[in-house]
Amino acid sequence: MGHFHIPVIPPTTNKTIRFPNDVIEAVEHAITGKECTFSAFVIAAVRAALEDLENSETV
């Protein structure tokens, strides 16, 4: 049997940003029926974009 690890929630800070309505609608459509929140989707997308930037700068 595997060992249980208590998850660590990273510290967070609230930021207010404005999204164009079409982007909000596209994100909400993409996450419909999935176990994902708007915030979780945006965080994952930003992390992916940052990783792509980092990788393109090292080439």
C-alpha positions in Angstrom: 0.0 0.0 0.0 1.3 3.5 -0.9 2.1 6.1 1.7 -0.4 9.0 2.2 1.1 12.5 1.9 -0.8 15.5 3.1 -1.0 17.9 0.2 0.7 21.3 0.6 -1.3 24.2 -0.8 1.0 26.9 -2.1 0.7 30.4 -0.9 -1.5 32.6 -3.1 -2.2 36.2 -3.7 -5.4 37.7 -5.2 -4.9 39.6 -8.4 -7.7 41.3 -10.3 -7.4 41.1 -14.1 -9.7 41.8 -16.9 -10.4 39.3 -19.6 -12.1 39.9 -22.9 -15.6 38.4 -22.9 -14.8 36.0 -25.7 -11.8 34.6 -23.8 -14.0 34.1 -20.7 -16.6 32.3 -22.8 -14.0 30.1 -24.5 -12.4 29.1 -21.1 -15.8 28.4 -19.6 -16.7 26.3 -22.7 -13.4 24.4 -22.4 -14.0 23.5 -18.8 -17.7 22.6 -19.0 -18.3 19.1 -17.6 -14.7 18.8 -16.3 -13.4 18.9 -12.7 -11.7 22.3 -13.3 -12.2 25.8 -12.1 -11.7 28.9 -14.2 -8.8 29.9 -11.9 -7.1 26.4 -12.2 -7.4 26.6 -16.0 -5.9 30.1 -16.1 -3.0 29.1 -13.7 -2.2 26.0 -15.9 -2.3 28.1 -19.1 0.0 30.8 -17.6 2.4 28.2 -16.3 2.5 26.5 -19.8 3.1 29.9 -21.5 5.9 30.7 -19.0 7.5 27.3 -19.7 7.3 27.9 -23.4 8.9 31.3 -23.1 11.7 29.9 -20.9 12.3 27.0 -23.4 12.4 29.4 -26.4 14.9 31.7 -24.7 17.3 28.9 -24.0 17.4 27.7 -27.6 
